[in-house]
Amino acid sequence: MSDLEHALEFLKENIDGIHKVKEWANAMGYSSSTYFSRSIRNRFGRRPVDFLNEYEYNRIIEVLRDNPDVIFFNIALECGYANDQAMYNFVKRYKGTSLKQLKQGLKTGS
């Protein structure tokens, strides 16, 4: 496994504590987040922020599925956000939907 493939695995395992590419690059031992970003993009054809957003969104979905009756604030804390508003802002920016709509979609299977 290459260093960059390891970086993706590391991100999957630590997504609750990594919310920025710079944090990810630093955790992987890169002194330059620009170099890290370029390396990821050259190797996988996608920007690191795309992986970060995808994994972060999938983590939220996973926690929502596992805890359908838990309030959003607790889900946000479990996913590494400061509060439910920060998680809401991410979901709204990334998918254009609200947390309530996302949760309802999971209940109905859409």
C-alpha positions in Angstrom: 0.0 0.0 0.0 1.4 3.4 -1.0 1.6 6.4 1.3 -1.3 8.0 -0.5 -3.5 4.9 -0.3 -2.6 4.7 3.4 -3.7 8.4 3.6 -7.2 7.5 2.4 -7.4 4.6 4.9 -6.2 6.9 7.6 -8.9 9.4 6.7 -11.7 6.8 6.8 -10.6 5.7 10.2 -10.2 9.2 11.6 -12.9 11.2 9.9 -14.4 12.3 13.1 -11.3 14.3 13.9 -10.3 15.6 10.5 -12.4 18.4 8.9 -9.8 20.2 6.7 -7.2 19.1 4.2 -4.5 20.9 6.1 -5.3 18.8 9.2 -5.2 15.6 7.1 -1.9 16.6 5.5 -0.4 17.4 8.9 -1.6 14.1 10.3 0.1 12.3 7.4 3.4 14.1 8.1 3.3 16.5 5.2 4.6 20.0 5.9 2.9 21.4 2.9 -0.8 20.9 2.4 -0.4 22.1 -1.2 2.1 19.3 -2.0 -0.2 16.8 -0.3 -3.2 18.0 -2.3 -1.3 17.9 -5.5 0.0 14.4 -4.7 -3.5 13.1 -4.0 -5.0 14.7 -7.1 -2.2 13.3 -9.3 -2.6 9.8 -7.9 -6.4 9.5 -7.7 -7.7 12.1 -10.1 -9.7 13.8 -7.4 -9.1 16.6 -5.0 -8.5 15.7 -1.4 -11.4 17.9 -0.3 -13.7 15.6 -2.4 -12.6 12.6 -0.4 -12.9 14.5 2.8 -16.4 15.6 2.0 -17.5 12.2 0.8 -16.2 10.4 3.9 -17.5 13.0 6.3 -21.0 12.8 4.7 -20.9 9.0 4.8 -20.0 9.1 8.5 -23.0 11.3 9.2 -25.3 8.9 7.3 -23.8 5.9 9.2 -24.4 7.6 12.6 -27.9 8.7 11.6 -28.8 5.1 10.5 -27.4 3.6 13.7 -29.1 6.2 15.9 -32.4 7.3 14.3 -33.9 8.6 17.5 -30.9 10.6 18.8 -31.0 14.4 18.5 -28.8 16.1 15.9 -26.7 17.7 18.6 -25.5 14.3 19.9 -24.9 13.1 16.3 -22.9 16.2 15.6 -20.7 15.6 18.6 -20.2 12.0 17.7 -19.1 13.0 14.2 -16.6 15.6 15.5 -18.6 18.8 15.0 -18.8 21.5 17.7 -22.6 21.5 17.4 -25.5 20.6 15.2 -25.4 23.9 13.4 -21.9 23.2 12.1 -23.0 19.7 10.9 -26.1 21.3 9.3 -24.0 23.8 7.5 -21.8 21.0 6.1 -24.7 18.9 4.9 -26.5 21.9 3.4 -23.3 23.0 1.5 -22.4 19.5 0.4 -25.8 18.0 -0.5 -28.2 21.0 -0.6 -30.5 19.4 2.0 -31.3 19.9 5.6 -30.6 17.3 8.3 -34.3 16.8 8.9 -34.8 16.0 5.2 -31.7 13.7 5.2 -33.1 11.8 8.2 -36.5 11.5 6.7 -35.0 10.2 3.5 -33.1 7.5 5.4 -36.3 6.4 7.2 -38.2 6.1 3.9 -35.3 4.5 2.1 -34.8 7.3 -0.5 
